[in-house]
Amino acid sequence: MNRIRIGLTEHEASTDPLAEDPRLRGRTYTIPFEDVWQAAIALVSGGLRGWTLGRSNDQQGAILALARTPLIGSEADVHVEIGLDINAQTRVDVRVVSRTERGDFGRSRRLVGRFLKRLDRQLSARPEQILDPTAMAAYGNDRP
């Protein structure tokens, strides 16, 4: 019943190291910022079907993109933040906001999860290069 309520009412999703949904925990990589940045830019610039890059700023670690569903034309704004955490590891967080006012049937959550899964693949990230975000959050070290 909870999934139905979420699908009918939520129209946005964002990462949080302590999120119940594992797709929404973001990523903390032991991979250099520049490598993660370039992989993320490649994904939003054509590496993901229906995604287009709006603007990016590597100094701020911010990427804005638009994700459009090919068949029904539904659109969502995607905000990707990439930066270094307090331990100098590369942290990636994502926020997706559907442009519709009504529920998006979990599409925002799926977009976050799909982006992160494809980012892992784009980076060829090995399991030991993806740190457990819940361990970092437990000590308050998820962001500087």
N, C-alpha and C positions, 0 to 999 in steps of 0.2 A: 504493500500500500504506500509506503514511503517513497518508493521509486516512481510510482504513478504521480504522487503529489509533486515531487521534484520536477518531473517531466512536463507537467502542466503549468507550473508556476515559475520555475527558474528560467532566466534567459541570459545568465552569465555564469562564468566559472573562473576561479583563479587558484594558483598554487599556494600551498601552505605546508611547511615541513611536517605538521601534525595532522594533516587531513586524513579523514577516515578512508576516503577513496584513494587507493595507491596511485591512480593516474594523476592526482592533483598534488603530489608531494614535491614537484619540481625536481631539479637535479643539482647535485654538487659533484663536480668532476675534479679529478686530479690531472686534468688536461689544461694546458695553457689557455688563457683568455683568448688570444688571437685565433687559435685553432677553433675554439668553440664559436667565436664571433663569425668567422668566415663560413663555417658549416651552417650556422643559423641563417645568415644572409643568403646563402645558396638555396636553402630550403624555401624561404619566403619569396625568393625571386624566380620561382619556376620549378623548384624541386618538389613542391607539393601541388597537386592538381587543384586548380581553382584559387590559389593564393597569389596575391600580388603585393609587392613591396610598396608601402606608402612613403616612408622616410626612415632614415636611420642615423644614429649619432654614436660612433664608437667611443667618444670621450665620455658620454653619459651612459653608455651601455644600453641604449634604448632602440628598439625596432618597433615600428608601427606597420601593420599589414592589414590587408582585407582578405577574408576567406569567403569565397562564394561557392555555393552548392550548384554544380553544373545543371542539373535537371530542373530544380524548382526555383533557382535564382535567389535563395535565401542568403543573406549577407551577415557577416560578423566582423567586428573590429578586433584585431589581435594586437596585444601589447606584450612584447618580450623584453625582459630586463636581464642583462648579463653583467655580472660584476664579480669582484673578489670578496669572499667572506673574511671573517676575522683571522682565519688560518691561512689566508692567501690561496684558497681553493676557488675554482670558478663556479659560481652559483648562477643557475638559470631559473627564472620565474616567469610565468605566463599568465595573462588575464585575457579572457575572451568575453566579449559582450555582443550578444545578438542584436541586430538592428530592429528586431520585432519586439513589441511590448509584451506579448504573451509568451507562455512557456515554449521552449525550443525542443522539448522532448529529449533532453540530454545532449543535444548537439554540441553545446559549448564545452561540456566535459569531454566529449569524444574528440573535439578539435585539440584541446590541451593534451590529452593522452597521445593522440596521433602525432602531434608535433614532437613531443618528447621522445617517443619511440623512434621516429625517423631521425631525430637528432642523434640519438645513440648510435643508430646504424650509419649515419653520415660520418660520424667521428670514428667508427669502428671501435667504439668504447668497449673495453673488456670489463667484466663484473668488478674487478678490483679498482677500476678507474671511476666507478660511480659509487660515491659514498652514501651511507645511510643518513638521510636528512633528519630523521627523528632523533638520532643520537646527538647531532649538532644542536637541534632545537632544545633538547632537554637541558643543555648547559647554557642556553641563551646565545649561542654562537651562530645562529643562522644568518645574521646580517651584522655588519659592523655598526 
